[in-house]
Amino acid sequence: MIAGTLGPVASAFSICALVRPWRQHLVPGELVKEAAFIDDPVWLTAINAIQLAMAVVSNVFLLLNMARRVRFSIAQPITIVGWYISAVLLISLLATAADPLYDGFKYPSKELVWSQAFYYGMWAAILYFVDASLMVVTFYGASTGHYSKDFNLTPSQRTLMLQTIMFIMYLLLGALVFSRIEEWNYLDAVYWADVTLFTVGFGDFRPDTTLGRALMMPYALVGVISLGLVVGSIRSLVLERGKRQVDARMGEKKRRRLVRTMAKKGDDGMLEPIHEPSAGDSGLSQGTQGDDRQLPKTEFERRKAEFDLMRKIQAQTSSRRRWMAMATSTTTWLILWLLGAYIFFKCEENYQGWTYFSGFYFCFVSLTTIGYGDVTPASNAGKSFFVFWSLLALPTMTVLISNAGDTVVKLIRDGTLRLGNVTILPGEGSFSSDLKYILHKCSFGMIYPSHDEQPAPQNLKKQLSPPQDSSHRAAETMAKTEEETLQENTRGRSRHSNADRDDSSIRRLGHDRANSTFTARVRRSLSRLRDAHEELPTGTNFHFLLISEIQVLTNHLRSSKPCRYSFEQWAWYLKLIGEDESNADTHRKAQPKSRRPRRHHNRDSPEESHGKSDSDDDGVTAWSWVGNRSPLMGSQEETEWILERLMDRLRESLSAEARKQVTTGTRKALRVDRRQLRDDASGGEHRKREEV
């Protein structure tokens, strides 16, 4: 993905290295932008064109491979070899600056300066080498089985690549147009276009003609919007796509350490399934109370304790991941700032007498897009490096701001709200809970360790509750179905004899009405049935219940933030799937080490990603909430995990019902045939008797 994005940028720099000569004659006292160009030797231009052609071919094969038009085994070697050859050729041409390019120069060597094209060739060589090395790692990983040989790019990844290519083309073509209108050097126009589209606006280059100013407005407007789309795609990929994978890996490491620590301290009794349920294992339990070391008495309580422990692991992992992302983006931003300041200082030292602080100040003004314009690069090296540096630094700044919003800004906002809750602006929570939470955070968890999480807001609870309209619709449908079934049974019994109807039929009718009390509860509110200890309906009622829950989960998928369900909700959904949290037959003790086999980009569900050792003899797969098979451990969202299995359960139930109906129909047909045969046989015997 990185190579596919930076490859077109390297090719754009190669174009900049080809369009202008590499040497300029700078007369003492003359400005660098006024220095005359010296034509390049034919061999330099030819080799430069060859490397550009090979780089373009490499980019084309990479894109075709990502589009699955060319096989991986064919495209990757061509891409890697092409980029390495381009890098080697550019490095070789750059090395000729040591002596061959001085041949034939009639003026003192101090008056020979390297143009921006020379430095663009340097940046292109660096990018080609980095891209080729990344592709070597990918090719090696795919050959050894660590990665898949197919580029399964998401639409957002494809969009980012296309947006990057279009933005680079837009920048280069715009620079070409304005260089003709304003009579600028083309590479100076590239520098101006970069400063304009990144909204830095130094003002050292600006359009002076009426036509140039008129065209600048739509050009800048479209360019800024395009850049915003590119930066937004980078942010979403870096923050959103990486969040699940990083959370899954960090959560697995945290889980292993916790289970291993509990086993060493002898505190893993809570992880052992309770196969003999107590008499009080009815109704929802609220977990253990009192001493934290007290073991749960029932399997349902034990599973809830496991679930709460896993939620705590998730909370710690998520917080650690956010702060690590903040630290990584801050470190990257500081490196680009400090290292960029040093390079700008060296580039401008001989031309403008910059100090390191001048470069430090210039980088900060550029990164924050303040762009005073009092300090700007004037050398060819400085202007070309600014284009290269800005393409890396400004997106990094955007990611840093996004990470700060999830960590520092969130910490300040939550602290301000909590402080207001205990002072002059009381909130929804109680004063004591808010005060305990503040003391817990200020003491780094030493005081009130049980108040490490904020209470869930009321609006989130409303989001997770099933919509009333869908619940009532399902209840009405289920009630109507049971009433029709009851009426049909009543009509069927009316065909029997009067003696049987007076006795057995009335008993069956009363039994059916007793069973129909389930429908009355459903009619009042389907939410009352969301109890993992209640018996599930059967037949058509069960199908309607599954359809209603699938509709609820589908609405949850549309929410902007992923839904996180409570243990009671998970117990209810697992019961619909076919598992009982009160039954230890499908539960097992969590193990520190994962038995998951190696897969290519394993995104499977916990149930599908395990070896045979996790299954019992009867084929039932056992798992634990803090085990590596836990549905909370994967990178898949909770709603997606539940929804997939409810749909599978509905499909299996409908298939079983269809098979049952076919079997019942076949049996009825056989009984009719047998009765017909008996009637025919008795009729034949009767006719024979009459004939006799």
Secondary structure as UniProt FT lines:
FT   HELIX           2..19
FT   STRAND          23..25
FT   TURN            28..29
FT   HELIX           32..34
FT   STRAND          36..38
FT   HELIX           42..66
FT   TURN            67..68
FT   HELIX           72..95
FT   HELIX           96..98
FT   HELIX           100..102
FT   TURN            103..104
FT   HELIX           109..111
FT   STRAND          112..114
FT   HELIX           116..143
FT   TURN            144..145
FT   HELIX           155..182
FT   HELIX           186..197
FT   TURN            198..199
FT   HELIX           210..236
FT   HELIX           237..241
FT   HELIX           242..265
FT   HELIX           268..271
FT   TURN            279..280
FT   TURN            292..293
FT   HELIX           299..352
FT   HELIX           356..367
FT   TURN            368..369
FT   HELIX           380..406
FT   HELIX           408..421
FT   TURN            422..424
FT   HELIX           431..442
FT   TURN            443..445
FT   TURN            449..450
FT   HELIX           458..464
FT   HELIX           468..493
FT   TURN            494..495
FT   HELIX           498..500
FT   HELIX           501..505
FT   HELIX           506..515
FT   HELIX           517..524
FT   HELIX           526..529
FT   TURN            532..533
FT   HELIX           540..557
FT   HELIX           567..577
FT   TURN            581..582
FT   HELIX           584..586
FT   TURN            600..601
FT   TURN            606..608
FT   HELIX           612..614
FT   TURN            617..618
FT   TURN            625..626
FT   TURN            628..629
FT   TURN            631..633
FT   HELIX           638..691
//
